[in-house]
Amino acid sequence: MKRDGMRRYLRFFGAKPEADVEDEISFHLEMRERELIALGMAPEAARDEARRRFGDRVRLQARMQQLERDRSRAAARRATWHTLQGDIAFVLRTLVRQPLFTISVILTLGLSIGVNASIFSAVNAYLLKPFPVRNADRLAAVQIIDRKSGMIENVSYPMYRAVKGLGTIYEDAVAWIGIEAAMRTQRDPERGFLIGGSDNYFSSLGVQAAVGRVYTPDDAHSRAPVIVLTDAYWARTFDRDPAAIGKTIFVNESPFTVIGVLSPEFKGTQPLILPDAVIPVESATPIDADTPRQLESMDFNAFRILAYLAPGVPLARSRQALDRLTNDLAPQNPEAFADKRFVTEMEIRTRPEYAISRLTPWIAGVFFGMVGLALLVACANVANLLLVRATVRRSEIAIRSAIGATPARVVRLLLTESILLSVASLVVAYVLARICTGWLNSLPLAVDVPISFGLELDGRV
């Protein structure tokens, strides 16, 4: 019994709970054995009977040890949390008493991180973020290039059909054209921008409607006057009312029936432009009477192409196939292919515009490097402020050490202060980044089409 008492006292100095459990089991068996001996049993028989009645000692011992360990861990977590609460309260009181230091650190870090997040949102949108369609990693842009000037140009619809016909190279392909038109519901007409997509525009990209449905190849082939709204136009014109499905929108005074609304994630395939709606290009005849002729003209270069590389087909092989296609089509269409040829690049490397896409990584790198350097300078300034503050607090730290605080305890207190300052800085940075990206997305530009930079503060940013 004296040993058991000593064991309990030693628990305060780090004795293991396994030893405590072993002592408790041994004590229980010993008391049961004495009880049986007092009833007249022989010592050996009493010991065996006590063990039999006790049951599976190993299993019970393991279970009790696990419970004891869990209780010890819970007690340690409670003690740690209590200490952390005390540290947080102390740090907050200290920072409030020194507002100049606190505001300087928070604003220095917050402004730097916010600007970096804003710039990185552009890097993310144009260089990193996958296009919100199926199999975006196999999506390639196809256009033509003028051999003399090096200018990238759009393609014609017959060129699109020819590219789509390369079945061993491309699994599928879509084409679209931008259409400016007057749009109205029951209000006054307003200038709108639509996308006229190929018959497989939605089915090939794997894009579904958030409300209603998207148009199908059958709708396109029958030239049905149907229209699919973007989320932005739906919110602006119908206040996100689901009853908009089935209503009529007049495009250049031609009626189109609303059949669906796209999700906010999909903003069309026209770079930098936020369209109001998507219609089948075959259904654009009421808007523009020249549409049938344009769809058959090899010289009407107003379309863009996105094509899916077949599984296992490298981009280099698709370039070779496009070169052969150029050689096949050029003799029959000398004007359309005068000093021109097909070019292709993975979609993610053609943002925001194929014609300037080679400069995009360099421009992004310069700006991101500049703001990154500014963040580095800001961190150095904050580090200097914290070092000066630590020097001033030398006497406080000496007193803490004198009354028993370990070096780890002092470091944890200083880290708590740094983390709280960082969290406050991140709040400022988030607010600033939201303001900056919102301002850039809504920046009014002197152009005839609705421009959208597509900057978002997603999880990657």
Disulfide bonds with the S-S distance in Angstrom:
none
